[in-house]
Amino acid sequence: MSSVKQNETAPQESVYSQVRSLWKIIDGPRARNGLLLFGGAITGVIATNALVQIRLNTWQGNIYDAIGTRNLSIFMNEVVIFLVIVSTLLCLGVAQTWLHETLKVRLRKAVTFDLLKEWLSPRRAFQLPLTGAISVNPDQRIQEDTRRLCELTVDLVVGLIQSTLLLGAFVGVLWGLSAQVVFVYEGNAFTIPGYMVWAAIGYAAIGSLFTWLVGRPLIAAHTDLRVAEADFRINLVRVNESAEEIALVHGEAAERELLHRPVDTVLTIMQKIANRLAALGWVTGSYGWLALLAPLLLAAPGYFSGSLSLGGLMMVVGAFGQVQAALRWYVDRFPTIAEWRAMLARVIGYRTALQTLEEKSSKTSHIRYEQSADNSVTLEKLCVYAPSGRVTLSEPLVRVAPGERILIAAAPKSGKTTFVKALAGIWGWGKGTISYPAGQRIAFVPDKIYLPTASLKTALAYPRPAEEIDDVEAIKVLERVRLGKLASDLNVERRWDKELALDEQRRLMLANMLLYKPQWIIQDESIIELDDESRNLAASIFTHELADTALISVGRFDPGNGFYTRKVDLCTTPPSLHMPLRLENGELRETPEHA
């Protein structure tokens, strides 16, 4: 079961580096124009809003002066002005909300497609789990963590822009109003330049310091919570997918007990976050309530000395409120910033690991892949470093001619699947040379059949687009492999890996080969592993439709009926290789004994 400390194995990038990586995604061709357009629009709306807020603050002083002097004419005029100001602010608010939410959509589109591109680059999705914990739960990092990162990023950036523009707009106003706050000491009247501005800055600085000290542990806590939640979810998925097997062995009670552990981990971390948020609430709550009284106390000397009118006092209080609200942005947003830091580390850390993997694995892949001089497949002095040991062939040079069918016989736990991965080029740890003919179609058939969640036609054509085959052709090959009963479901989307029995899935793979007609098929397991009907069917297809296709099977048995033209043995000797790459101090390194 996954540990909640998995995040410690992620590449140790600085926040600055992670933000730069996020900016590279934003500045990419897929996102740049849309994000810059909407970003510029929302900045313009916020700037206009700040100017209208200044006018609203002036209106506040005017109407309180009218109330203080009991001037009904001015009072009614200010009511009309208020309706105009509020109408303008309403329109700006609606526009800002739409732009804000649209920016989230655009940013998520950019980040999600970028991660999918990085994750599903050749070999990466397979090789990343070989590095350890950073590869755990890619579904959560690409879907949930990315969603939350984009939402928080837009919220924080827009909030920062709004606070900065309001600060810039009202600092000048508050600085000018500070001249009206007159102090009297021993009969001498004097003013302090920018008095209320410096007071607002000092007040916000004290609040920010205490917020940072109390709230800093939330960053690590949020990261741990995301890992624990992912671990809990993957356990639930495992139980759901194995519900039939669990029911057959009456394992519900045992599974319930097993699920208690990830639930307890999640709840423990949630309680830690709750405790820390409560402590943070003392700081932010005290800061907020005192902010109501602070400007009145600070400006009171000017009002009671007669240098400030009631309207002037309310303008000072309003301007102080806007300045300190802009300055307290960090205070109010610290829990959000902590969560954002955690999401940034998980998403960008995962992206960095994928990119580092590409560079490192290409440098540490010791098996050479070349083009053969003729049309044969050649395995020369091949040694594959596998978890079961060092896997070699009984012959130092194996050359397979076009149309030949060869069995590489392997004992159980001999590393045959890893050997097939090496033949496919996704496991490069070892030595020797693998040569393939140029420009020829080569199909690799895994032991565990993969069928995408899509229409049957898409599963049949996979990985090629379903549009490349017509329905008549698809139905023809289904009937050839005795799956004609599925013809009416050709365009129906289902979990075909759950709908079809294992022998039906293997026959669907045979149908795929009939459509693809590769010159070479390299297969994990021999045809003897099929049931009698499927085995006879496969032999018939390779005798007729695929008679010119060469077949290299890596399996445990020889049917002994002349299907294979020759046999080579797979040999395994120690030592084994369990983790070819590892993350160490933020860098991807090769395991020393195989470097």
N, C-alpha and C positions, 0 to 999 in steps of 0.2 A: 504494500500500500504506500502511496506517495506521502512523502513528508512535507509538512508546511514550510520547511526551510529550503525548498527547491529553488527559490528565487536566488539563493546565494551562489548558485552555479552559473547564473547568467553572466554574460560579458559585463565587466565592471566599467561602464562608460559614465562619464560625467553628465550632469543634467544638460550642460551646454552642448555636448556632443550629441546627445539624444534629441535636443531641440533642433540642432542643425540637420539631423537625419530626417526629422519630421518636415522641416522646411524644404528639403530636397524633394520630398514627395509632393508637397504643395506646389513647388516651383516646376514640377514636371509637366510635360506636354498635355497629359490627360486632365490636369486640374487648373493650370495657371490662369487661363483667360477667365473662366467662370468665377473662380475664387477671388481674383483681383477685382473683377467687375462688381461683385456683390460686396466685397470688402470695402471698396471705395464708396459704394452707395451708402452702406450703413454708417461709414465714418462721416459722410456728408450730412446724413439725417441726425446723427448724434451731435455734430457741431451746430447745426441749426437749432436743435433742442436746447443746447447750452445757452445760445443767444436769447432764445425765448425765455429761458429760466431767469436770465438777468433782468429781462423786462418784467417778469412776474415778481421778482424781488423788489424792483422799483415800485411796482403797483402796490405791493404790500405796505411799503412806507407811506405812499400817498393816501391809501384808504384809511390807515390808522391815524394819520394827521387829520383827515377829514372828520373822522369819528371824534378825535380829541377836541377839534374846534367846532363840532356840531354843525358842519357845513353840508346841508342836504344836497345842494346842487352838485358839488364836487363828488359827494358820495355816490349819487346816481350815475354820474359820468364814469366813475371808476368801476361800477358794476357792469356797464356796457363793455368797457375795456377788458374786464375780466372774462366775459363771455367770448370775446375774440381770442384772447390769449389761450383759454382752455380749449377752444375749438382747434386752434393750431396745434397745441400739444397733443390733443387726441389723435389728429391725423398723423402726426409724427410718430406717436407711440404705436399705432397700428402698422405703419410702414416699417418701423424698427423691428417689431415682432416678426413680421413676415420675412424680412431680410435675415434676421437672426436664425430662424428655423431653417430657411433655405440654405444658409451657410453650413449648417450641420449636415444637411443631406449631401451637399457638394463635397464637403471634407470627408465624410464617411465613404462616399463613392471613390474618391481618390485613394484613400488609405487602404480600403478593402481590396480594390483591384490591384494595388501595388503589392500587398501581402500575398494575394493569390498568385500573382506572377512569380514572386520570389519563392513561395512554397512549392509551387508545381513546376518549377524549372527542372530540367532532366536530373533525376537521381536525388534531388534534395530531400523530398518528403520521405524517401526511404533511408537516406544516410543520416539525417539529423538525429533520429532516435539512437544511433550508435554513439552519440556524444554524451548521453545521460539525461539529467532532469530537465534541461532547458526545452526538450522536445515534448514534454508531457502536455497533453490536452491542447493541441493546436487549434481545435474547434473553438475553445473558449477565447483564445488569444485573437483569432481572426474574426470571430463574430461578436461576442459579448464585450471583451476588453476593448476592441476597436470602436464599437458603438459608444462605449462610455468615454473613451479617450477623446473622440471627436466632439461629443456633446460638451464635455468639460472644457476642452480647448477653446471652442467657440464662446462658451459662457465667460470664461476667464479673459479672453482677449477683448471681447466686446465690453465687458465690465471694466477692464483696465483702460481702454480707449475712452469710455464714457467718464470714468473718474478723472482721467488726466485732462480731458477737455473741460470738465466742470471746474477742476482745480485751477486751470489756467484762466478760465473766464471769471471766477469769483475771487481769486487772490488779489487782483487789481482792485476790485470793488471793495473787498474787506480792508485792503491797505489804505484806501482813501477814507473809508469810514472810521478807521482807527484814529485819524486826526481829530475826530469829534469826541473821542473819549479823553476827557481832560481830568488830570489828577491835581489835587490841591494838597500841598504839604507845607505846614507852617506858614500858611498865607500865600504861598507861591503856587501858581498854576503852571502845569507843564504837560506835555504829551510825549508818548514814546512812539517813534516812527514804526509803523507796521505792528503795533502792539498786539492786535487781535490775531494777525497772521502767525506771529511767533508763538502765541498761546495755543493756536490750533495745531501747529506743527508739533509742539512739545507734548500736547495731550495725545495726539495720534502716535507719536514715537513711543511714549510710555506704554500705551495699549498694545502696540505691535510687539514690543519686547516681551511683555508678559505672555502674549498669545503664542509667540514662537517657542518660548521656554516650556509652556504647558502642553502645546499641541504637537511638538516635533515627533513624539513616538507614534503618532497616527499614520505617518508615512509607511513605516515598516508593517504596522498592523493591517493596513488596507491591502498591502501586497500579500501578506500571509493569508488574509481572508479570501482573496481571489483564488489562491492555490488550493485552499481547503475546500472552497465551494466547487471548484472543478473536479477535485478528487471525489467529492460526494456525488456529483452528477454522473461521473463516469461509472461509479459503482451502481447507481440506479439503472443506468442504461444496460449494464452487464446483466443485472437481475431480470430486467424486462425482456431482453433478447433470449435469456435462458429460462424463461418462465415454465416452459413445458418440461424441461429436464428437471428443474427444481421440484415441480409438482409430482413427477413420477417417483422421485426418491423421498418425498415428504420432507423437503429441506427448508420449508418456509420459516420455521422457528430458528434454524441455524443462520439463515440469511438475515433474519431480523436482528439477530445478535451481532452479526458481522457489520451490518449497516449502522449499528449504534456508535461504532468507533469514529467513522468520518463525521457523523452528526455531532458527536460530542466535541470533536475538534473545531467544527464550525461555530458551535455555540460558545465554546470557551473564548475564541478570538472575538466573536461578536460582543461578549460581555466585557472584554478588555477595552474594545473600542467604545462601548457605552460608558464605561467608567471614565475613560479619558475625555470623552465628549462632555460628560457632566462636569468634570474639572474645568474644562475649557469654557463651559457655560458660565461659571462664576466670573471668569475674566471678561468675556464678551458682554454678558448681561450687565455687570457693573459698569463697564465702559459705556454701554448704550444709555443706561438710565442717568448716569452722571452727565452725559452729553446734553441732556435737556436743561440742566441747571447751570452748567459751566459758563455758557456765553452770557447768561443773565448776571451771574456773579462778576464776571470779568468786565462787563460793560456798565455795571451798576454805578461806579464812581462818576462816569460821564453823565448819566441820566440824572442822578441826584444832585450833581453840581449845576445842572441846568444847561449844559452844553449839548445834550442830546434830547430831541423831542421824543415823544412816544413812538411816532413813526420811524424816526431815526434809530431808536433802540430796536424796533422790530426788524428793520433792515439789517442792522448789525447781527442780530440773532439769526436771521435767515441766511446771510452770507457766511457766518461762522458755521452754521449747520451744513451748508453745501461744501465748504472747504474741508471741514473735519470728516464729513461723509466720504469725500473723495480720498482723504488721507487714511481713513479707517478701512478702506477697501481690503487691505491685507489682513486686518484684524478679523473682519467678518468672513473672509473667504479662506481662512487658513485650513479648515477641515476639507474644503473643496480642493485647495492646492495640494494637500496631502494625498487625497485620492488620485488627483491628476498625476502627481509624481509617480505613484504606484502603477497607474495604467500606462504612463509613458515608458517606464522601465520595462514592463512586461511586453508591450507591443514592439517598441523599437529594439529592445534587447533580443527579442525573437527574430526580428528582421536582420539585425546585425549578425546573429549566429548563422542564419541561412546564407548570408553573403560571405561570411568568413569560411563557412563550410566549403563553398565552391572553390575558393582560392586554396585552402589547405588540402582538401582531398585531391585536387589536381596535382599538388606537389608531392603527396605521399602515396599516390597510386603507382605501385611499382610494376604491375603487370603491363606489358606493352601490347597495345592494340594496333594492328597494321593491316594493310590491304595485301591480300595474297597475290602472288605473281601469276597464278593461274585461276581457274574457277573453283578451286577446292577450299575447304575450311581446314586450317592447320593449327594444331595445338603442339607447341614445341617447348619441351622442358618446363611444363606448366606445374607450378606449385601454388596452391591457394591457402592462405592463412585463414582458418575457419575456427569457430568456437569448439569444434570437436577435435581439432588438431590441424596438422599440415596435410592438405589433400593433394595427392599426385595421381598420375596414371601409371598403369603397369608398363606402358611403353613410352619412352622419352619423346618420340615423334609420332603423332597421330594425324594422318591426312585423310579427310573424308571427301570423296568425289561426288559430283552432282548426281542426284538420284539414288545415292547409296543410303541404306538404313543400318545404323550402327547402334548397339546397346552399350552404354557405359555402366557396367554392373556394379552396384553399390550395396554394401551391407547396411543394416539399420544403424543410425547415429554415426554415419561415416562422413557427414558433411556434404551430402549430395546436393541439397538445396542451395547451400552457399556456393558450391561449385557451379551450379547453373547461374547463380547471380553473377559470378565472375565471367562466365561465358557471355552474359547479357551486357556486361560492362558497367554494372552498378556496384560491384564489389571489386575494387582494384587492388586489394591488399594481398600481396604474394609476389611471385616472380615468374618469369617465362614470357612467352609470346603467344598471342592469339591472333590469327590472321583470317579475315573474311574477304570474300570476293566483292569487288566494288560494284555498286549499282544494282545489286540483286535484293529481292525482298526476303527478309528473314523474320520469322515469327517465333516468339518465345512463349511457351505455354507453361504457366506455373502449376504447381500441384494443387493449390487452392484457387479455384476459379473465381474471378471477380466479375460481377454483373452490376452495372450502374443502376441506380434508381431512376428509371426512365421508361420509355416505351420499349416493347419487345424488339421492335425494329432497330432502335438505338443500341440495345444490348447486343443484338445480332451483328451489327456493323462495327461495334466498338473495337478500336478507338477511332475509326474513321467516322465522318459525319454520316448520319442515316440517309441524308439526301442523295448520297452517291449510289444508292441501290434503289431499284423500284420494287413495288410490292410483288409483282409477278415473280421476279428473281428471288426475292426473300422467301416467298411461299414455296417455290420449287426446292430450295435447299432445305427448308424445314421438313418437307415431305421426304427428301432423300435421307435425312437422319431420323426419320420416323417420329417427327414432332409435328405432323400435319394438323393435329388437333388444336394447335396454338395459332393456326393461320388467322382465325377471326379476331385474335387478340393482338395482332401485329402492331397496332397503334395505341394500345392500352398501356398506361403507365402504372407500374406496380413494383413492389419489392420482389423482383424475379429471383433473387437469391434465396428468398423465403418461400416463394410459390413453387419453384421447381425442385424436384428431388436431385440428389447429387449426380446420378447417372444421366438425368435429363440436362443438367447444366453442362456435363462433359460432352453430350451430343450437340448441344447448342454451340459449344466451342468448335466441334467438327464442322458444323454448318458455317461458322465464321471462316474457317480455313478454306472451305469450298468457295466462298465469296472472294476471299483475299488471294487464293492460289499463290502462296509464297513458294520461292525456289528452295527455301530451307526452313525446317521446323526444328526447334530445339525445345525439348519437352522434359519437365521435371516429373519423373515416374514413367514407366514403360506401359505399353498398352495392356499388359497382363493385369494391371491394377484395375481395369475396367470390368464391369460385369460381363457375363458371356455374350449377351445380345449386343452390347456396345462394342465389345472387343471384335466380334465378327464383323460388325458394321464398319469399324475403323479399318480393319484389314481389307475389306472390300473397297473402301474409298481410296486407300493408298495403292491398291492394285489397279484401279481404274482412273478416277478423276485426278488423283494426285500421284500418278505413277512416276512422274518426272521430278517429284519433290523429294529432296534428301531429308532424312529424319535422324536426329541425334537424340536418343532417349537416355536419360540418366535415371535408372530404376534399380529395383532390388531383385527382380526375377527375370529369367530368360524363358519365354514361352516354349522355346525348343521346337517350334513348328516351321522354321525356315523363314519366318517373317523378317528377322534381322539378318543382314548379310555377314556381320561379324560382331565380335564382342571384345571390349577392353575393360579391364578391372580398375575400380577406384580404390586407392590405398590411403590409409590415414595413419599418421604418426604424430606423437607429441612434439612441441608444446602447442597448446590451444591459444586462440585469440578471441577474447570475449568483447572487448571494447577497443576498436582500432583507433578511435579518437577520443579525446577528453578535453574538457574546458578547464584551464588552469590560469588563475589570476586574470580572467577575462580574455585569454587567448586560447584558440583551438590548437591542441598539440597532438602529435601522434604518440601512441603507446611506446615507451622506450624500447621494449624488447623486440619491436617490429619496425623500428625507425630505420 
